[in-house]
Amino acid sequence: MIDLSNTPLPQLPPRDPTSHKGDFGRGIIVGGSRGMAGAPAMAGVACLRSGAGLVTVAAPQSLMTAIAVHSPALMTLPLVEDDGGLAHWANAIDLESISDRYDAWAIGPGLGSPEANATLAARLYSGWLSPLVVDADALNAVVEFERTRGPVLASPPGPRVLTPHAGEFARLVRDPGLAAMATGGDDQRVEAAAALTHRDDNRQTVVLLKGHRTVVTDGEHFAINTTGNPGMATGGSGDVLTGVLTALLCQGLSPLDAARLAAHVHGLAGDLAAEALGQVSLIATDLIDRLPAAFQMLERSGD
């Protein structure tokens, strides 16, 4: 594999003075469940702060107000929910009818029960041509679908970016050897993440294996991220990363470039937050607050 770790970071193109919001993409975050309205909301705000032109959060109907108050710039799409406050699988049918309205999708933040969401996650994974970020509860939902009903990872019709931490990775690969490698040194983590990309016969999958020195790979290239700090080990940090990544896909970066840049910017925002607040007190919304400064630093370094 080709090591990109020390090559220049991917860059977003300069903005044309005559551009409009549609030029920077339409993103949609599918997630949320009773008690976890904040996860898709933070992903949505992070997506806006990372440059997407329009961002919609699709979540159970009862969460609409709680999500909207995070930012008036967010749009919301109510989903039918069951008695437990989880999105019903049949929402996939309605979402499919609008799938071409969005340049990039994400599913997972705060989605809830993998058993209840297995069909919804699998339908999006197997049916969408658009780039799709799969995170958190959606990763576990895909695992549940594969365990009980059949393969999903082997033949996605469009680009997919999987963002597991080591525990989610272990459930995805169902291979104790690869799971152990995912918690090893750099070389082992790269090999493990690449092995997961090779489960995709269409070679459209990128894996972002989260953790200290996050690994990004498409199975042919890899990069090891060096930004970030232990203060980012806090609830919602991964949701922010999902939002950043979705925004970069919206703006036309390839899945590998988007994942590599997202990992760097997310970690850099965390470093800026830790410098200002300390690692102990850092929370996920502090990362969102530092995204503008992180992107400004990248712009200055590219001058």
Helices and strands as residue ranges (DSSP letters): E 2-3, G 21-24, E 26-30, H 38-49, E 54-60, G 61-63, H 64-68, E 75-79, H 91-97, G 99-101, E 104-107, H 114-127, E 132-134, H 136-148, E 160-162, H 166-173, H 176-181, H 186-197, E 205-209, E 215-217, E 221-224, G 230-232, H 237-250, H 255-277, H 284-302
